[in-house]
Amino acid sequence: MTADQPSQADLTRVMDAHPMLCDYGYGKYAVAGFDHAADRAALADNLDQVRTAYAWLGTLHPASDRPWPTSCGLKHAGEHAGIGYVTNGAMIAAAYLAGVSVRVRPDCPNPELGVALTPPKTPAPDGSFTAWLAGHANANHPIGGLARDVAGDDCWPATGTDYRQFADHLAEHLAYEPAWMSLREAWEAYSGHPAPSDDENEEYARGGSVTRRSPASGPPPVLSGAVGSLRTSLVYEHEQQVEQRVTVTAVEQVFLECERARADGDLIKRVSASDKEYHFQNWVQARVEACALNYDDPGRNAYPDFRLVDHPEGYEVKGLEFPGREADYDSNSQVPMGRHNGREVFYVFGRYPKSERGVDEYPVVDLVVCHGSFLNADHEYVHKNKSFRGFGSYGDILVRDRKMYVVPTPFALASGTAGLATLILPASYEIQSDQLVQVGDLDRVEVDEVLVSYEFNMQTNEMVTHKEPNPNAGTVHRFRAYRSRGAGDSKKVTLNGSRS
């Protein structure tokens, strides 16, 4: 290894030691037009980006016992930190050259790298959070970006050691996900403890259209645009250009991969007795990775669960025990919708057998992937949990209004889904894959009146609802159901009667 920067000989040595490493990532993938040998040659000719990634990795921290980020996640974090564009392969090669631990993930181009974007946990220092944050203004990671934003924010709380006062400030200014993630990371590094959560779905309750971001970080790169309202193209990154290779949409890929895995008997694996959903979300994650789709790592408060990086799409996962409660599901502080923060949102419902003692692997009985507008056509409503103080004998008890939404599942809304895999999309969606066959037309009609408010009497425990005329009354939202060719495509899907 050279003293300052890797040489061409260093890069050649690493590539010889890892023959699956290429500019796209790690491995060979069945993507139309993908040439592994040519991509290896592209990486060999990409020393400048490898050096850029190498220098940036040297500013990060050891991962220790924290979850390791993926190479794809790190390359996007680097872009946001201002290092510029580097390919996935350049980031991986740089990690090997820098002596960073690399965990290759089966059938995934994005290995996990043993570095952390934030400092290790330390005991809370004396002084305010803002003063501590100011000391990181020159750091080349998300905390540094937040510190630079704060330096230019005249309204930011200057003192204080209570996380919620800073969280309230972001909420008031409609900051969205990157700012919230940076705040939580910074608070963990400052206090040595996880940031407190006051909402089952903080991200959505906070959601807005304004992003507070430093000039150095810049907006995230847009690698592929939407065609019409829903269509996207699978893109393949090569150096600093984006080239369209195939036109199968991301959601089609995910659905077809889910159907393949279900038919091939790929099992859901439960990792603990307390895991109520047997890690159906992990099963779906493996499907997304098998499609070589880059995504932001899911978090407890993230909506939707999987937010694609290169496509304006996201996937919310719902596992259902079967037989059991399958007609509806509880949605804590979250109304289903088909569009959120610029992404089209798709729901993945999977049913699996009831738990048995000593059995830790389960098949997927059936599944439905549907556009969120099939569950609820409105995507303008913004949920907020509210509270007031003044209850009780002494008038000092806080009452929090935390709404729970109970939403019908596609298994209740439509017939013909049992035992099979079904894809439900708006009728305006142009199907690209010749592997998909239409098996039904499903029309949902908006009601005459919509609920706008309710009252709760705390003495009688009675609830009174108030409705108003629906300005979209009678509007028909048309959807189509699809199946993989030869996988139950003769069984039609029809809409059931309305649920009251």
C-alpha positions as CSV (number, residue, x, y, z in Angstrom):
1,M,0.0,0.0,0.0
2,T,1.3,3.4,-0.9
3,A,1.6,5.9,2.0
4,D,-1.0,8.5,0.8
5,Q,-3.3,7.1,-1.9
6,P,-3.7,3.7,-3.5
7,S,-1.8,3.1,-6.7
8,Q,-3.0,1.4,-9.9
9,A,-1.0,-1.6,-8.7
10,D,-2.8,-1.6,-5.4
11,L,-6.2,-1.6,-7.2
12,T,-5.1,-4.5,-9.5
13,R,-4.0,-6.5,-6.5
14,V,-7.4,-6.1,-4.8
15,M,-9.3,-7.0,-8.0
16,D,-7.1,-10.1,-8.5
17,A,-7.9,-11.2,-4.9
18,H,-11.7,-10.6,-5.5
19,P,-12.7,-11.8,-9.0
20,M,-16.4,-11.0,-8.4
21,L,-15.7,-7.3,-7.7
22,C,-16.7,-5.0,-10.5
23,D,-17.8,-1.3,-11.0
24,Y,-21.4,-2.3,-10.3
25,G,-20.7,-4.0,-7.0
26,Y,-19.9,-7.5,-6.0
27,G,-21.0,-10.4,-8.1
28,K,-22.6,-11.3,-11.4
29,Y,-26.3,-10.3,-12.0
30,A,-28.9,-11.2,-14.5
31,V,-29.6,-7.6,-15.6
32,A,-30.1,-7.1,-19.3
33,G,-27.0,-5.8,-20.9
34,F,-24.8,-6.4,-17.9
35,D,-21.3,-7.6,-18.9
36,H,-19.3,-8.6,-15.8
37,A,-15.9,-8.6,-17.7
38,A,-16.5,-5.2,-19.2
39,D,-17.6,-3.9,-15.8
40,R,-14.4,-5.3,-14.2
41,A,-12.5,-3.4,-16.8
42,A,-14.4,-0.2,-15.9
43,L,-13.5,-0.6,-12.3
44,A,-9.8,-1.1,-13.2
45,D,-10.0,2.2,-15.1
46,N,-11.7,4.0,-12.1
47,L,-8.7,4.7,-9.8
48,D,-9.7,8.4,-9.3
49,Q,-13.0,7.4,-7.7
50,V,-11.4,4.6,-5.7
51,R,-9.0,7.2,-4.3
52,T,-11.9,9.6,-3.5
53,A,-13.7,6.9,-1.6
54,Y,-10.5,5.7,0.1
55,A,-9.8,9.2,1.5
56,W,-13.3,9.6,2.8
57,L,-13.4,6.2,4.5
58,G,-10.3,7.3,6.4
59,T,-12.4,10.0,8.1
60,L,-15.0,7.6,9.4
61,H,-15.2,5.5,12.6
62,P,-15.0,1.8,13.3
63,A,-18.4,0.1,13.3
64,S,-17.8,-1.7,16.6
65,D,-21.0,-3.4,17.6
66,R,-23.3,-1.2,15.6
67,P,-25.1,-2.3,12.4
68,W,-22.8,-2.0,9.4
69,P,-23.8,0.1,6.5
70,T,-23.9,-1.3,3.0
71,S,-21.5,-0.1,0.3
72,C,-24.4,1.4,-1.6
73,G,-25.6,3.3,1.4
74,L,-22.1,4.6,2.1
75,K,-21.6,5.8,-1.5
76,H,-24.8,7.8,-1.2
77,A,-23.8,9.1,2.2
78,G,-20.5,10.2,0.7
79,E,-22.3,12.1,-2.0
80,H,-24.4,13.8,0.6
81,A,-21.3,14.6,2.5
82,G,-19.8,16.3,-0.5
83,I,-17.2,13.9,-1.9
84,G,-19.0,13.6,-5.2
85,Y,-20.1,10.5,-7.2
86,V,-18.3,7.2,-6.8
87,T,-19.5,3.9,-8.1
88,N,-20.5,1.0,-5.8
89,G,-17.5,-1.0,-6.9
90,A,-15.1,1.9,-6.2
91,M,-16.4,2.1,-2.7
92,I,-15.9,-1.6,-2.1
93,A,-12.4,-1.6,-3.6
94,A,-11.5,1.4,-1.4
95,A,-12.8,-0.5,1.7
96,Y,-10.5,-3.4,0.9
97,L,-7.6,-1.1,0.3
98,A,-8.2,0.8,3.5
99,G,-8.3,-2.4,5.6
100,V,-12.1,-2.0,6.3
101,S,-13.8,-5.3,7.1
102,V,-16.1,-6.4,4.3
103,R,-19.1,-8.8,4.7
104,V,-20.2,-10.1,1.3
105,R,-24.0,-10.7,1.2
106,P,-25.2,-13.7,-0.9
107,D,-26.9,-12.6,-4.2
108,C,-26.5,-8.9,-3.4
109,P,-24.1,-6.4,-5.0
110,N,-23.8,-4.4,-1.8
111,P,-21.6,-5.9,0.9
112,E,-21.6,-4.5,4.4
113,L,-18.6,-2.4,5.4
114,G,-17.3,-2.2,8.9
115,V,-17.4,1.6,9.4
116,A,-19.7,4.0,11.1
117,L,-20.8,7.5,9.9
118,T,-21.0,8.8,13.4
119,P,-18.6,8.8,16.4
120,P,-18.9,6.0,19.0
121,K,-21.2,6.4,22.0
122,T,-19.7,8.5,24.8
123,P,-21.0,9.8,28.1
124,A,-22.9,13.0,27.7
125,P,-20.5,15.9,28.0
126,D,-21.0,19.0,30.1
127,G,-22.8,21.8,28.2
128,S,-25.6,22.0,25.7
129,F,-26.3,19.8,22.7
130,T,-25.9,22.8,20.4
131,A,-22.5,23.7,21.7
132,W,-21.4,20.0,21.3
133,L,-22.8,20.0,17.8
134,A,-20.8,23.2,16.8
135,G,-17.6,21.3,17.5
136,H,-18.5,18.9,14.6
137,A,-19.1,21.6,11.9
138,N,-16.1,20.5,9.9
139,A,-16.8,16.8,10.1
140,N,-17.3,15.0,6.8
141,H,-20.4,12.9,7.8
142,P,-24.1,13.6,8.5
143,I,-23.5,15.1,11.9
144,G,-21.3,17.6,10.2
145,G,-24.0,18.5,7.7
146,L,-26.5,19.0,10.6
147,A,-24.0,21.2,12.4
148,R,-23.5,23.4,9.4
149,D,-27.3,23.7,8.9
150,V,-27.7,24.7,12.6
151,A,-24.9,27.3,12.3
152,G,-27.1,29.1,9.7
153,D,-30.4,28.7,11.5
154,D,-31.2,31.7,13.6
155,C,-34.2,29.9,15.3
156,W,-32.3,26.8,16.4
157,P,-32.4,26.4,20.2
158,A,-29.1,27.7,21.5
159,T,-29.1,25.9,24.9
160,G,-30.7,22.9,26.4
161,T,-30.0,19.1,26.8
162,D,-33.6,17.9,26.1
163,Y,-33.8,16.0,22.8
164,R,-37.5,16.9,22.3
165,Q,-36.9,20.7,22.1
166,F,-34.6,20.0,19.0
167,A,-37.1,17.5,17.6
168,D,-39.9,20.0,18.0
169,H,-37.8,22.6,16.1
170,L,-37.5,20.2,13.1
171,A,-41.2,19.4,13.2
172,E,-42.1,23.1,13.2
173,H,-39.9,23.6,10.2
174,L,-41.2,20.6,8.3
175,A,-37.8,19.0,8.0
176,Y,-37.9,15.5,6.4
177,E,-36.1,12.3,6.8
178,P,-32.4,13.1,6.2
179,A,-32.5,15.8,8.8
180,W,-34.3,13.6,11.3
181,M,-31.8,10.8,10.8
182,S,-28.9,13.2,11.3
183,L,-30.5,14.5,14.5
184,R,-31.0,11.1,16.0
185,E,-27.4,10.0,15.1
186,A,-26.0,13.2,16.6
187,W,-28.1,12.8,19.8
188,E,-26.9,9.2,20.2
189,A,-23.2,10.3,19.8
190,Y,-23.8,13.3,22.2
191,S,-25.7,11.5,25.0
192,G,-24.5,7.9,24.6
193,H,-28.2,6.8,24.5
194,P,-30.7,6.3,21.7
195,A,-32.9,9.3,20.9
196,P,-36.3,9.0,22.6
197,S,-39.3,8.2,20.5
198,D,-42.7,9.8,21.2
199,D,-44.5,8.3,18.2
200,E,-44.9,4.9,16.6
201,N,-44.3,6.5,13.3
202,E,-42.3,9.7,13.8
203,E,-41.2,10.1,10.3
204,Y,-44.7,10.3,8.9
205,A,-46.0,12.5,11.6
206,R,-43.1,14.9,10.9
207,G,-43.3,14.5,7.1
208,G,-43.1,17.6,5.0
209,S,-41.8,19.1,1.9
210,V,-39.0,21.3,3.2
211,T,-35.5,19.9,3.6
212,R,-32.9,21.7,5.7
213,R,-29.6,20.7,4.1
214,S,-26.2,22.3,3.9
215,P,-24.8,23.6,0.5
216,A,-22.0,21.1,0.9
217,S,-24.3,18.1,1.0
218,G,-26.5,19.1,-1.9
219,P,-29.6,17.3,-3.0
220,P,-29.5,13.5,-3.5
221,P,-28.8,12.5,-7.2
222,V,-31.8,11.5,-9.3
223,L,-30.8,8.4,-11.2
224,S,-34.1,7.7,-13.0
225,G,-37.2,9.8,-13.4
226,A,-40.9,8.7,-13.4
227,V,-42.5,8.1,-16.7
228,G,-46.2,9.1,-16.5
229,S,-47.4,8.9,-12.9
230,L,-46.0,5.5,-12.0
231,R,-43.7,3.9,-14.5
232,T,-40.0,3.8,-13.7
233,S,-37.1,2.2,-15.5
234,L,-34.4,0.0,-14.1
235,V,-31.2,1.8,-14.5
236,Y,-27.6,0.6,-14.3
237,E,-24.9,2.9,-12.9
238,H,-21.7,3.1,-14.8
239,E,-19.1,5.7,-13.7
240,Q,-20.8,9.1,-13.8
241,Q,-23.4,8.2,-16.4
242,V,-26.8,6.6,-16.1
243,E,-27.8,4.4,-18.9
244,Q,-31.2,2.7,-19.4
245,R,-30.8,-1.0,-19.9
246,V,-34.3,-2.5,-19.4
247,T,-37.8,-1.2,-19.0
248,V,-39.2,-3.6,-16.4
249,T,-40.5,-1.5,-13.6
250,A,-39.2,-1.9,-10.1
251,V,-42.5,-3.1,-8.6
252,E,-42.9,-5.7,-11.3
253,Q,-39.4,-7.0,-10.5
254,V,-40.2,-7.2,-6.8
255,F,-43.5,-8.9,-7.4
256,L,-42.1,-11.5,-9.8
257,E,-39.2,-12.2,-7.5
258,C,-41.6,-12.6,-4.5
259,E,-43.7,-15.1,-6.6
260,R,-40.6,-17.0,-7.7
261,A,-39.3,-17.3,-4.1
262,R,-42.8,-18.3,-2.8
263,A,-43.1,-21.0,-5.5
264,D,-39.6,-22.3,-4.9
265,G,-40.2,-22.7,-1.2
266,D,-37.9,-19.9,0.1
267,L,-39.0,-19.9,3.7
268,I,-39.5,-17.1,6.3
269,K,-37.0,-17.6,9.1
270,R,-38.0,-16.6,12.6
271,V,-35.0,-15.6,14.7
272,S,-36.6,-15.3,18.1
273,A,-39.7,-16.5,20.0
274,S,-40.8,-12.9,20.4
275,D,-40.8,-12.2,16.7
276,K,-44.5,-11.9,16.0
277,E,-44.2,-11.7,12.2
278,Y,-41.5,-14.3,11.8
279,H,-39.4,-11.8,10.0
280,F,-41.6,-11.6,6.9
281,Q,-40.0,-8.2,6.4
282,N,-36.6,-9.9,6.2
283,W,-38.0,-12.2,3.6
284,V,-39.2,-9.3,1.5
285,Q,-35.8,-7.5,2.0
286,A,-34.1,-10.5,0.5
287,R,-36.4,-10.3,-2.5
288,V,-35.6,-6.6,-3.0
289,E,-31.9,-7.3,-2.8
290,A,-32.2,-10.2,-5.3
291,C,-33.5,-7.6,-7.8
292,A,-30.3,-5.6,-7.2
293,L,-32.5,-2.6,-6.1
294,N,-30.8,-0.1,-3.9
295,Y,-32.8,1.0,-0.8
296,D,-32.4,3.0,2.4
297,D,-32.1,0.7,5.4
298,P,-35.5,0.2,7.0
299,G,-36.0,1.6,10.5
300,R,-38.5,1.3,13.2
301,N,-40.1,4.7,12.4
302,A,-39.5,4.7,8.7
303,Y,-42.4,4.9,6.2
304,P,-42.6,3.0,4.0
305,D,-40.3,0.2,5.2
306,F,-38.2,0.0,2.1
307,R,-37.5,3.3,0.2
308,L,-35.7,2.7,-3.1
309,V,-32.8,4.9,-3.8
310,D,-32.8,4.9,-7.6
311,H,-36.5,4.8,-8.2
312,P,-39.4,6.9,-6.7
313,E,-40.9,3.9,-5.1
314,G,-41.3,2.5,-1.6
315,Y,-42.6,-0.8,0.0
316,E,-44.6,-1.1,3.2
317,V,-44.6,-4.7,4.5
318,K,-47.4,-6.4,6.4
319,G,-47.2,-10.0,7.6
320,L,-50.4,-11.8,8.5
321,E,-50.8,-15.1,10.5
322,F,-53.0,-17.6,8.7
323,P,-55.5,-18.7,9.8
324,G,-55.9,-15.8,12.1
325,R,-56.6,-12.1,11.9
326,E,-56.2,-11.5,8.2
327,A,-59.2,-9.4,7.2
328,D,-57.6,-6.2,8.6
329,Y,-54.5,-4.9,10.2
330,D,-53.7,-2.2,12.8
331,S,-51.8,0.8,11.5
332,N,-50.4,2.9,14.4
333,S,-50.4,6.6,13.6
334,Q,-50.3,5.8,9.8
335,V,-53.0,6.1,7.2
336,P,-52.2,4.0,4.1
337,M,-51.7,6.0,0.9
338,G,-50.3,5.6,-2.5
339,R,-47.9,8.5,-2.6
340,H,-45.6,9.8,0.2
341,N,-42.7,12.3,0.0
342,G,-42.5,12.0,-3.8
343,R,-42.6,8.2,-3.8
344,E,-45.2,5.8,-5.1
345,V,-46.0,3.5,-2.2
346,F,-46.7,-0.2,-2.6
347,Y,-47.9,-2.6,0.2
348,V,-46.7,-6.2,0.4
349,F,-49.1,-8.4,2.3
350,G,-48.0,-12.0,3.0
351,R,-49.8,-14.7,4.9
352,Y,-48.0,-17.5,6.7
353,P,-49.0,-20.4,9.0
354,K,-49.7,-20.0,12.7
355,S,-46.7,-20.5,15.0
356,E,-45.8,-23.9,16.3
357,R,-43.5,-24.7,19.1
358,G,-40.0,-25.6,17.9
359,V,-40.7,-24.5,14.3
360,D,-38.7,-21.5,13.1
361,E,-39.2,-21.7,9.4
362,Y,-42.5,-21.0,7.6
363,P,-43.6,-20.9,4.0
364,V,-45.4,-17.9,2.4
365,V,-48.9,-19.2,1.9
366,D,-49.9,-16.4,-0.5
367,L,-49.2,-12.7,-1.0
368,V,-50.6,-9.6,-2.5
369,V,-48.6,-6.6,-3.7
370,C,-50.9,-3.6,-4.2
371,H,-50.5,0.1,-4.8
372,G,-51.4,2.1,-1.6
373,S,-54.2,3.9,-3.4
374,F,-56.1,0.6,-3.5
375,L,-56.4,0.8,0.3
376,N,-57.0,4.6,0.4
377,A,-57.1,7.0,-2.5
378,D,-56.3,10.1,-0.4
379,H,-52.6,11.0,-0.1
380,E,-53.0,14.6,1.2
381,Y,-54.0,13.8,4.8
382,V,-51.2,14.3,7.3
383,H,-51.5,12.4,10.6
384,K,-50.5,14.2,13.8
385,N,-50.7,12.9,17.4
386,K,-52.0,15.7,19.6
387,S,-52.1,16.2,23.4
388,F,-53.4,18.5,26.0
389,R,-52.8,19.0,29.7
390,G,-55.5,19.7,32.4
391,F,-57.1,16.3,33.1
392,G,-57.5,14.9,36.6
393,S,-58.3,16.1,40.0
394,Y,-55.3,18.5,40.1
395,G,-55.5,19.5,36.4
396,D,-51.9,18.4,35.7
397,I,-52.4,15.1,33.8
398,L,-51.5,15.1,30.1
399,V,-53.9,13.4,27.7
400,R,-52.5,12.2,24.4
401,D,-54.6,11.5,21.4
402,R,-52.8,8.6,19.6
403,K,-55.0,7.3,16.8
404,M,-55.0,3.7,15.6
405,Y,-56.3,3.0,12.1
406,V,-57.7,-0.4,11.3
407,V,-57.4,-1.0,7.6
408,P,-58.9,-3.9,5.5
409,T,-56.4,-6.0,3.7
410,P,-56.5,-7.0,0.0
411,F,-57.5,-10.5,1.2
412,A,-60.7,-9.1,2.6
413,L,-61.3,-6.5,-0.2
414,A,-60.9,-9.0,-3.1
415,S,-61.8,-12.6,-3.8
416,G,-59.5,-15.0,-5.8
417,T,-56.3,-14.2,-4.0
418,A,-56.1,-17.3,-1.7
419,G,-53.1,-19.5,-2.2
420,L,-51.6,-17.4,-5.0
421,A,-49.5,-14.3,-5.6
422,T,-51.4,-11.2,-6.9
423,L,-50.2,-7.8,-8.1
424,I,-52.8,-5.0,-7.9
425,L,-52.0,-1.7,-9.7
426,P,-53.9,1.4,-10.9
427,A,-55.4,0.8,-14.4
428,S,-53.3,3.6,-15.8
429,Y,-50.2,1.7,-15.0
430,E,-48.5,0.4,-18.1
431,I,-47.3,-3.2,-17.5
432,Q,-43.8,-3.8,-19.1
433,S,-43.1,-7.5,-18.3
434,D,-44.5,-10.2,-20.6
435,Q,-44.5,-12.5,-17.6
436,L,-47.6,-10.8,-16.1
437,V,-51.1,-11.7,-17.1
438,Q,-54.2,-9.6,-16.2
439,V,-56.7,-11.6,-14.1
440,G,-59.2,-9.0,-12.9
441,D,-60.6,-5.4,-13.0
442,L,-61.2,-3.9,-9.6
443,D,-63.1,-0.6,-9.3
444,R,-63.3,1.2,-6.0
445,V,-65.8,4.1,-5.6
446,E,-65.5,7.0,-3.2
447,V,-68.2,7.4,-0.6
448,D,-70.7,10.2,-0.4
449,E,-69.6,11.5,3.0
450,V,-66.2,11.5,4.6
451,L,-65.3,11.6,8.3
452,V,-63.8,15.0,9.2
453,S,-63.8,15.0,13.1
454,Y,-64.9,13.3,16.2
455,E,-65.7,14.1,19.9
456,F,-65.0,11.9,22.9
457,N,-66.9,12.5,26.2
458,M,-64.5,11.6,29.0
459,Q,-67.3,11.2,31.5
460,T,-69.6,8.9,29.5
461,N,-66.9,7.4,27.2
462,E,-69.1,8.1,24.2
463,M,-67.7,9.0,20.8
464,V,-69.5,11.1,18.3
465,T,-68.3,11.4,14.7
466,H,-68.9,14.2,12.2
467,K,-69.0,13.8,8.4
468,E,-69.1,16.2,5.5
469,P,-70.0,15.7,1.8
470,N,-67.1,14.2,0.0
471,P,-66.0,16.5,-2.9
472,N,-64.9,13.4,-4.8
473,A,-68.1,11.4,-4.1
474,G,-68.7,8.8,-6.8
475,T,-65.2,9.0,-8.2
476,V,-64.2,5.6,-9.5
477,H,-60.6,4.5,-9.0
478,R,-59.9,1.6,-11.4
479,F,-57.3,-1.1,-10.6
480,R,-56.2,-4.2,-12.4
481,A,-55.0,-7.5,-10.9
482,Y,-52.1,-9.4,-12.4
483,R,-50.4,-12.8,-11.9
484,S,-47.2,-14.4,-13.1
485,R,-47.9,-16.3,-16.3
486,G,-48.7,-19.9,-15.6
487,A,-49.0,-19.3,-11.8
488,G,-52.8,-19.3,-11.3
489,D,-53.5,-16.9,-14.2
490,S,-56.8,-18.7,-15.0
491,K,-58.3,-17.8,-11.6
492,K,-60.0,-14.4,-11.7
493,V,-59.8,-11.7,-9.0
494,T,-63.0,-9.8,-8.2
495,L,-63.8,-7.0,-5.7
496,N,-65.9,-8.0,-2.7
497,G,-68.8,-5.9,-1.3
498,S,-68.1,-2.8,0.7
499,R,-67.2,-3.0,4.3
500,S,-69.0,-0.7,6.8
